């Protein structure tokens, strides 16, 4: 009987999963636009067709970031010696134009991960804060002047590097998540105000020179030149050289 018990326990140990298959809970979170504000200055360029200077009016982005504050779930990261990986709780975020239900992952590995990999839950706080860039000059994710829907997903597992062949038959590497993913959260909506245009700076103008004054000035110049010439031709008193006409 003791031998049978030992065999049963041993078999249970052998079939123990690589890590606990715990499905994470649905995240609770809030979103809000945050600063500091970001100003794009006014620039000037020369229009080659008209020869005039054209101003590209700058603007101020009041909220260049959206902060996602996620309430942490009860989970302690641990190192699994059987697979040589640290198991942690991570988060994925997806966004969609408000009401369109057209979701895009912005921090999952399958989406070209701007965060390089799904960010881990913080271990020194009760909340995990993640920042999403507002779209400025073609860089960022959330357009200004719009409402954007945001959802969060919790994941328990680890990141691993896998090798695969691309469409050209060349070997390539990419990161992949291994573990359990939870359900997507309820939707939170964030409103990003439109850009605030800068007040245009007036360019200095060159005052026009009145044409009516050209003739008098020309006459004055002629008189001055004539006076200088005459003075040079008049001999000095007691000069041995007579005036030549």
KOLVO-926674 format. One record per residue (C-alpha): x, y, z. Coordinates in steps of 0.1 Angstrom, whole numbers, padded with zeros to 4 digits, always signed. Each point is the difference from the previous one (the first is absolute). Example, Ala and Ser with C-alpha at 12.3 -4.5 7.8 and 13.67 -1.06 7.14 Angstrom:
! residues 2
+0123-0045+0078+0014+0034-0007
END
This chain:
! residues 245
+0000+0000+0000+0028+0024+0008+0017-0008-0033-0033+0008-0018-0003+0034+0018+0035+0009-0009-0006-0009-0037-0031+0021-0001+0017+0030+0016+0029-0003-0024-0023-0001-0030-0017+0032+0012+0033+0017+0003+0010-0010-0035-0031+0014-0016+0001+0032+0019-0002+0029-0025+0029+0022-0008-0017+0028+0020-0032+0005+0017-0028+0004-0026-0017+0028+0019-0022+0022-0022+0004+0036+0010-0030+0021+0010-0015+0027-0022+0020+0033+0007-0015+0030+0017+0014+0033-0012-0005+0037-0008+0013+0021-0028+0008+0037-0001+0019+0025-0022+0031+0014+0015+0027+0026-0007+0022+0018+0000-0011+0018-0031+0021-0002-0032+0004+0030-0024+0010-0003-0036+0014+0034-0011-0010+0020-0030+0024-0005-0030+0005+0021-0031+0008-0010-0036+0005+0017-0033-0026-0008-0027+0021-0005-0031-0029+0008-0023-0011+0032+0016+0032+0011+0016-0019+0007+0032+0007-0012+0035-0026-0024+0012-0006-0007+0037-0009-0035+0013-0019+0010+0032+0012-0020+0030-0023-0015+0027-0001-0013+0035-0011-0035+0010-0015+0004+0034+0001-0037+0009+0027-0019-0019-0005-0032+0020-0028-0022+0013+0007-0017+0033-0016-0034+0007-0001-0008+0037-0007-0037+0006-0009-0014+0035+0025-0028+0007-0012-0036+0004+0013-0023+0028+0029-0017-0017+0037-0005+0010+0025-0006-0028+0020-0032+0004+0028-0018-0018-0009-0034-0014+0031-0021+0000-0015-0028-0022-0002+0024-0030+0026+0025+0011-0025+0029-0003-0014+0027+0023-0038-0001+0002-0016+0034+0003-0032+0018-0005-0001+0023-0030-0024+0023-0018-0012+0005-0036-0018+0031-0012-0022+0006-0030-0016+0031-0013-0027+0009-0025-0017+0032-0013-0029+0006+0023-0030-0021-0009+0016-0017-0030+0010-0033+0016+0031-0001-0022+0027-0010+0025+0038+0002-0004+0025-0015+0025+0026+0026+0009+0022-0020+0024-0004-0036-0009+0028-0019-0016-0022-0008-0030-0003+0037-0008+0036+0011-0003+0000+0008+0037+0009+0037+0007+0007-0011+0035+0023-0028-0014-0021-0025+0019-0031+0000+0021+0008+0021+0031+0001-0018+0033-0021+0008+0030+0019+0023+0025+0012-0017+0032+0006+0031+0021-0035+0016-0003-0037-0009+0001-0003+0014-0035+0017-0004-0034+0002+0032-0020+0005-0002-0037+0003+0029-0024-0013+0002-0036+0014+0026-0024-0024+0024-0016+0005+0003-0038+0024+0029-0007+0017+0005-0034-0008-0035-0010+0013-0016+0032-0023-0014+0026-0033-0020+0002-0029+0022+0012-0010+0028-0024-0007+0035+0014-0035+0014-0001-0016-0034+0002-0015-0024+0025+0018-0034+0003-0012-0032+0017+0025-0020+0020-0001-0035+0014+0026-0019+0021+0008-0037+0002+0019-0019+0027+0025-0028-0008+0019-0025+0021+0031-0016-0015+0033+0009-0015+0016+0014-0032+0021-0022-0021+0020+0004-0032-0010-0022-0029+0016-0007-0034-0021-0001-0032+0005+0003-0037-0013+0031-0017-0018+0003-0033+0034-0001-0018+0011-0032+0017+0025+0018+0022+0003-0007+0037-0014+0027+0023-0006+0004+0037-0030+0014+0018-0013+0001+0036-0030-0020+0010-0021-0002+0032-0005-0034+0016-0027-0002+0027-0036+0007+0009-0019+0031-0012-0031+0014+0017-0030+0017-0015+0000+0035-0012-0012+0027+0024-0029+0023-0003+0005+0030-0022+0013+0033+0012-0002+0031-0022+0026+0028-0001-0006+0034-0016+0031+0018-0015-0007+0038-0007+0010+0013-0034+0033+0018-0004+0002+0037+0010+0014+0021-0029+0027+0025+0009-0007+0037-0006+0017+0009-0033+0031+0023+0005-0002+0029-0024+0030+0001-0023+0019+0034-0002-0008+0020-0031+0023+0023-0019-0016+0035-0004-0006+0010-0036+0022+0029-0013-0021+0028-0014+0007+0005-0037-0007+0038+0001+0031+0006+0021+0024-0016-0024+0002+0031-0023+0007+0025+0027+0027-0023+0015+0015-0004-0034+0002+0038-0004+0015+0004+0034+0027-0025-0009+0008+0018-0033+0003+0033+0019+0023-0014+0026+0022-0016-0027+0001+0032-0020+0010+0020+0031+0028-0023+0008+0013+0002-0036-0002+0038-0001+0018+0003+0033+0028-0021-0013+0004+0021-0031+0000+0034+0017+0037+0009+0007+0011+0010+0034+0009+0035+0008+0036+0009-0011+0001-0032-0020+0025+0001-0029-0023-0020-0022-0028+0020-0017-0035-0014-0003-0004-0020-0032-0034+0002-0017
END
